[in-house]
């Protein structure tokens, strides 16, 4: 009986990689906080409530709730003073 052949490893599609310029600021900030290489990110997602999820090259999943920036109203400038 013939031996079973192992499947060859298929490399990731190099065209599917996301350029560093296309990443949102939240993803870049979280990746730098966890010292993750941006080129090695497998996937990422930013939720509307501020939650950011990163999948690193080694398969680890990092989740963080980004702090919302408080909306400040502009200060009023006194007239004629």
C-alpha positions in Angstrom: 0.0 0.0 0.0 1.5 3.4 -0.9 2.3 5.9 1.8 0.2 9.0 2.2 1.8 12.1 0.9 1.9 15.2 3.1 0.4 18.3 1.7 2.9 21.1 1.1 2.5 24.2 3.2 0.8 27.0 1.3 2.3 30.4 2.0 0.0 33.3 2.8 -1.1 35.4 -0.1 1.4 38.3 -0.2 -1.2 40.5 -2.0 -3.6 40.1 0.9 -1.4 41.9 3.3 -2.6 45.3 4.5 -0.3 48.3 4.0 0.9 50.0 7.1 -0.6 53.3 5.9 -4.1 51.8 5.7 -4.2 50.8 9.4 -6.4 52.9 11.7 -4.6 54.9 14.4 -6.1 52.6 17.2 -4.6 49.5 15.6 -1.2 51.2 15.3 -1.3 52.4 18.9 -2.3 49.0 20.3 0.3 47.2 18.2 3.0 49.5 19.5 1.8 49.1 23.1 2.1 45.3 22.8 5.3 45.6 20.6 3.7 43.7 17.7 5.2 44.1 14.2 2.6 45.7 11.9 3.8 43.7 8.9 3.2 40.5 10.9 -0.4 41.2 11.8 -2.7 38.4 10.5 -5.9 40.4 11.1 -7.4 43.3 13.1 -10.9 44.7 13.8 -12.0 48.0 15.4 -15.5 47.9 16.8 -17.8 51.0 17.0 -17.7 50.9 20.8 -13.9 51.4 20.8 -12.9 47.7 21.3 -9.8 46.8 19.2 -8.8 43.2 18.4 -5.4 42.2 16.9 -4.3 38.8 15.7 -0.5 38.6 15.9 1.7 36.5 13.6 2.0 33.7 16.2 -1.8 33.5 16.5 -2.2 35.3 19.8 -5.3 37.5 20.1 -5.0 40.9 21.8 -8.1 42.7 22.9 -8.3 46.2 24.3 -10.9 48.8 25.0 -9.6 52.1 23.7 -10.3 55.2 25.8 -12.7 57.6 24.3 -11.5 61.1 23.9 -13.9 63.5 25.7 -15.5 66.0 23.5 -14.6 69.5 24.7 -16.3 72.6 23.6 -14.2 75.5 22.4 -13.5 78.2 24.9 -15.3 81.5 24.3 -13.1 84.4 23.5 -14.3 87.7 25.1 -15.2 90.4 22.6 -13.2 93.6 22.7 -10.9 92.6 25.5 
